[in-house]
Amino acid sequence: MQTQTILISGCSRGIGLALTKHLISKGHTIVATCRDPQGATELKAVADSCKTNSTQDGSKGRVIVYPLDVGSSESIAAARASMERDGIDTIDCLICNAGVTVHGDPPQTCDRAAMLHVFDVNVCGVLDCIQTFTPLLRRSSRRLVVVISSRAGSLSMHRRGSITSYRCSKAAANMLVKNFALEESKNDTDGITFISVHPGTADTEMGRAGGAPLEPLLPVDESAAGIAKIVEEAGREDNGRFLQWDGQELTY
């Protein structure tokens, strides 16, 4: 397996942190970003451990941490500039994982300002990251973008209310993925593959935000292992697909 350089947003906790741990165990280089690296003690410990510990097969993953707030265009641009100053001018995969939600949030009382904030992070932040890091992706032969979305954003599978802002933002994020995929399908030379992934109702703060789950919460490490498998195995034929963490295809 060829190792990759993978940029992940939202790595301080939850799925982003679990993905970082899993992918470095496979020998990949992870550009791990979060809003406050100084306060991300567990991420810092993972990065420090990479300097001395080898993976099971003898390869050695690497973690490079940068500040990146997906709610700020300036922060996203600064992260790219810092990476390029450090010699990272190519990435093989971008995983847009950072996101926010509003607990409860039924449509009857959904707050306009809160919804705008959720959309700014979960949709506009994804758009901004993709646009900013596209030149680095184009230099790779891999060229993969994985957007961590949610089944909660599927119109065809929606059977439950609540978390209104989050659901609407993930429906919009799915449309963003589909739109990028259709545009990139016209590019026969250096087209980027776009995939939307539902991580399962993982046992994270975000996963618990919707109230009592309809199914048992998924261990976050299991979710991360499945997403990592998708990242490693996805091909051009997967462009525009909406997948569950275990590879099952979902409907938009």
Secondary structure, DSSP 8 states (H G I E B T S, - for coil): ----EEEES--SSHHHHHHHHHHHTTT-EEEEEES-GGG-HHHHHHHHHHTT---TTS---EEEEEE--TT-HHHHHHHHHHHHHTT----SEEEE------SS--TTT--HHHHHHHHIIIIIHHHHHHHHHHHHHHTSSS-EEEEE--GGG-STT------HHHHHHHHHHHHHHHHHHHHHTT-TTT--EEEEEE--SBSSTTTTTTSS-SS--B-HHHHHHHHHHHHHH--GGGTT-EEETTS-B---
